[in-house]
Amino acid sequence: MKRFLTIILLFFLSILTISSFGQLITFYIEKSLCISCGQCISVCPVKAISIDWVNYKAIIDPMICIRCGACALVCPTGAARPLFAK
């Protein structure tokens, strides 16, 4: 039930976000804010997030990302951010 409510919340947030900022393209990780805690990796439903073992920072594969925003909701530093078309 909790997962269902989270998905509904993300859906409505995405509608508000699209109308406010333009089309959501994908999410990305702001490298300077990432602390490699792995919380985003654990919540990603399609496993689009991994750790770059060279820089020890999370990275999001835009080809796999479904733009649900779960990573942005759990990121303690706000490193996971949406990328919008202008």
N, C-alpha and C positions, 0 to 999 in steps of 0.2 A: 504494500500500500504506500509506503514511504517513497519508493522508487517511482511509482505512478504519479504521485503528487509532485515530485521533483520534475518529472518530464512535462507535466502540465504547466508548472511554473515557468520552466525554460521556454516552452512554446509561446506563452503570453509575453514573456520578456523579449523574445526574438521579434515578435510582431511590433512591440513598442520601439525596439531598437531600430528596426528597419525603417519605420516611419519617421524616426527622429534623425538618423544619421546617414541614411542611404542603404545600399545593399550590403549585407554582411558577406564577406568573401570567405574568411576563415578565421581561426584563432592563431595567435603566435605567442612565443615566450620572450619576454623582455629579459635578455641575458643578464643585465646588471642587477636585476631584482631576484632572479632565480637562486634559491638556496639548496636545490637538489633534494628536497624532502621526499619526493615521490608521491605526494598525495594526488597530483593530477594524473599520474600514471595509473593509480589504483582505481580511479573513478571513470576513466575513459571507456565507454562501452564498446568501442571498435579498436581499441589498442593502437591509436594513432600517435601516442606519445611515448617517447623513449628517452634514455639518457645518452647524451653525447659524451663518450668516455674520454675524449680529448680535453674538453672544457669542463666536464662534470656539470653540465646544465641540461635541463629538459629541452627537447625539441618536438615539434608537432609536424607530422607529415600531412601537408595540405591535401594530398591526393586521397588520404584515408579519412581525414577529419569530416564528421557529419555536421559540424557546427552546432552541437547541442549546448555548449557552454558549461558543461559540468566542471571542466578544469578551472575555469575562471571563478566558479562558485567556491571551490575548495582551496584555492591557492592562498596561503597565509600572507604572502607579500604582494599579491596583485600582479605577479609576473605574467600570468596567462591573460592575454588581452585580445579583444576582437579587432579584426582588421576590416575596415569598410571601404567600399568603392566610393570615390568622390564624384 
